[in-house]
Amino acid sequence: MLIDGGQMTVVTVSPKYQVVIPQEVRESMGIKPGEKVQVFRYEDRIEFVPVRKMSTLRGLVKGINTSVKREKDRV
């Protein structure tokens, strides 16, 4: 996994198949104890994506051009 500065971090899978998310990653992603993450298998890798409340996504696409031509049934 690449962390700020391009360093690779390796984690170990425990006998219970648990992994510890490195501190640098937790802090940069704002992950707190007890938060949920989604786990995806993508090609030959595993990805963890933090589950965020919809309210935290407000303003995510601020400034997007909404004046695009739309189909009549999509207005």
Secondary structure as a PSIPRED ss2 file (coil, helix, strand):
# PSIPRED VFORMAT (PSIPRED V4.0)

   1 M C   1.000  0.000  0.000
   2 L E   0.000  0.000  1.000
   3 I E   0.000  0.000  1.000
   4 D C   1.000  0.000  0.000
   5 G C   1.000  0.000  0.000
   6 G C   1.000  0.000  0.000
   7 Q E   0.000  0.000  1.000
   8 M E   0.000  0.000  1.000
   9 T C   1.000  0.000  0.000
  10 V C   1.000  0.000  0.000
  11 V C   1.000  0.000  0.000
  12 T C   1.000  0.000  0.000
  13 V C   1.000  0.000  0.000
  14 S C   1.000  0.000  0.000
  15 P C   1.000  0.000  0.000
  16 K C   1.000  0.000  0.000
  17 Y C   1.000  0.000  0.000
  18 Q C   1.000  0.000  0.000
  19 V C   1.000  0.000  0.000
  20 V C   1.000  0.000  0.000
  21 I C   1.000  0.000  0.000
  22 P C   1.000  0.000  0.000
  23 Q H   0.000  1.000  0.000
  24 E H   0.000  1.000  0.000
  25 V H   0.000  1.000  0.000
  26 R H   0.000  1.000  0.000
  27 E H   0.000  1.000  0.000
  28 S H   0.000  1.000  0.000
  29 M H   0.000  1.000  0.000
  30 G C   1.000  0.000  0.000
  31 I C   1.000  0.000  0.000
  32 K C   1.000  0.000  0.000
  33 P C   1.000  0.000  0.000
  34 G C   1.000  0.000  0.000
  35 E C   1.000  0.000  0.000
  36 K C   1.000  0.000  0.000
  37 V E   0.000  0.000  1.000
  38 Q E   0.000  0.000  1.000
  39 V E   0.000  0.000  1.000
  40 F E   0.000  0.000  1.000
  41 R E   0.000  0.000  1.000
  42 Y E   0.000  0.000  1.000
  43 E C   1.000  0.000  0.000
  44 D C   1.000  0.000  0.000
  45 R E   0.000  0.000  1.000
  46 I E   0.000  0.000  1.000
  47 E E   0.000  0.000  1.000
  48 F E   0.000  0.000  1.000
  49 V E   0.000  0.000  1.000
  50 P E   0.000  0.000  1.000
  51 V C   1.000  0.000  0.000
  52 R C   1.000  0.000  0.000
  53 K C   1.000  0.000  0.000
  54 M H   0.000  1.000  0.000
  55 S H   0.000  1.000  0.000
  56 T H   0.000  1.000  0.000
  57 L H   0.000  1.000  0.000
  58 R C   1.000  0.000  0.000
  59 G C   1.000  0.000  0.000
  60 L C   1.000  0.000  0.000
  61 V C   1.000  0.000  0.000
  62 K C   1.000  0.000  0.000
  63 G C   1.000  0.000  0.000
  64 I C   1.000  0.000  0.000
  65 N C   1.000  0.000  0.000
  66 T C   1.000  0.000  0.000
  67 S C   1.000  0.000  0.000
  68 V C   1.000  0.000  0.000
  69 K C   1.000  0.000  0.000
  70 R C   1.000  0.000  0.000
  71 E C   1.000  0.000  0.000
  72 K H   0.000  1.000  0.000
  73 D H   0.000  1.000  0.000
  74 R H   0.000  1.000  0.000
  75 V C   1.000  0.000  0.000
